[in-house]
């Protein structure tokens, strides 16, 4: 007998078999989302850190401006005192209080209980 051909050959399906590329695509999407999430979180923390540094620098600037204003006021006070020290009124005051000096025609009255003892 002659060999007979099979009448029923297995049917080829139109379905595409999964390959390594499609598995990589399935893994790449969640991986990409994870990387984006990590980048977003790290950018948020870096932004917060920079804002904190900026707030500290602004506080330092305000503190230094306040110190500058205080020193300028102190400089003005010293300049006024320097001008006052050079007046005759100040010289007379120091001569009377510290040195005990009086004018020639001036009479000095000392309280009776003050003998210097």
Secondary structure, DSSP 4 states (H G I P E B T S, - for coil): -PPPPPS-PPPPP-PPPP-HHHHHHHHHHHHHHHHHHHHHHHHHHHHHHHHHHHHHHHHHHHHHHHHHHHHHHHHHHHHHHHHHHTSHHHHHHHHHHTS----TT------TT----
